[in-house]
């Protein structure tokens, strides 16, 4: 076991993820956060909007209870088309820890990331601390392994 | 409450006992309570030894700087590579770091401390035989270690914590992982410049990639040796550092003029050992690094011709110098030399030769660009771009003026393809105590209890449990 915060993953997180992966693209993303008591990861929101920018803005605008920028985790269903091979979709895990995040929360999010990623069993992931890190082309490239 | 029963420990303070975080470095040892922003106790890892009344005495903490006792010699239990060499003394120094300012000495039996009048017949008839008090019986302990700490040293560390200090719970965290986490990253390339080592540690998904860990001796003390070489060759005159304890008075002199100071002299049998003087000289050198030394900003090396045809070194000459006054009053403005002192961290050829130095001339493989290259060569090809996009800079010596800018330039030139991004905490204390702060946050989390190795588990599995649990 690698060094981790010990923050727990609530069952809701897993259930929401299962519904999401069974929805075949109807649900586009889930945003997760660590609860204010620093004890567990909970579902922050589930989105159905097909426009990637809606998701990107929601993630980048995440705030804590005092209205300051705040970190999040997310899973997004990336759909793309490969020439001659048709439509593909792949779920990507995103950790979002904007660079202004206080050290306390940076530490907690970084040390809980693997536990959540493994619990959801998502292999492909990116880390972002700036909005330019989560542009569609970056996410697409990572999800498609550089093919799309 | 029966007044003849000593109160339980919890009734003294009422507070929950918090964990102690111990971050032992080569030059300083940092200790403090988990949950605090900075380590309350910051002591030199160096300790002093002298003889008095035919007995060997030891000096710990800031006291080593204070009195130039006859024959006082300075030692360090940690080797130049950052790994403990003298375990008995490492234990003593570390113990001093928390007992001196955090845990204090244990309260004695109130019947015998002289503060309570107790008539002899009231004394408990059967005195319980107390087992020897150990310093951490009430506090869980989180310690940090370098990424290249060998398994034997890790086992020895938990053994000391459990058996000598009696800690109820223990964890040993890699300082590189803590520094990456403190920047919000579970994957990063951590560049750490400490007092004795310069290291590059690749971390992926919270785990150190051992094959990519690289380190070299080009740390703070090496930079000091380069400054000494500059002082020797200095014009208008060579500079010797005379520490404060050898000066009884000084008067102001013009820049570049010989010092006007009265010196203290010690007869041979009263003088401290040369290592004491060296330790105090190091303090002046630290000040010099903070006030004068500057990293050539790049983009090209100091020895390279710049785009206009004027050499970078000539360019550096035209920038305003920085003044520095030594303890004996000698003062001077330092021009291009202040860039030369650290150039060899990036360019081995730029090292200032000094046959008397304890550091052999650096090899190209020991410089930052080569260490990064070697580190990346040791990890999976697909991970390299992720690591370069998440370079984290930490360690006290990384505070050298201009360091991160130059690092950025060097990395971008070496890896023109992938995006390079260097992150460094802007705040001095986060850079100096990065791993301590990271450990402090983790150990203060209520949820962290599942990570601790408990005393019971240690007793059941032995010291090897640290290899299984602290990866």
Interface residues (C-beta under 8 A of the other chain):
Chain A: X1 X2 X3 X4 X5 X6 X7 X8 X38 X39 X71 X95 X97 X99 X101 X103 X104 X105 X106 X107 X108 X109 X110 X111 X113 X114 X117 X127 X129
Chain B: X173 X174 X177 X178 X180 X181 X182 X183 X184 X185 X186 X187 X205 X206 X207 X386 X390 X423 X425 X430 X437 X438 X441 X442 X445 X446 X447 X448 X449 X450 X451 X469 X470 X471
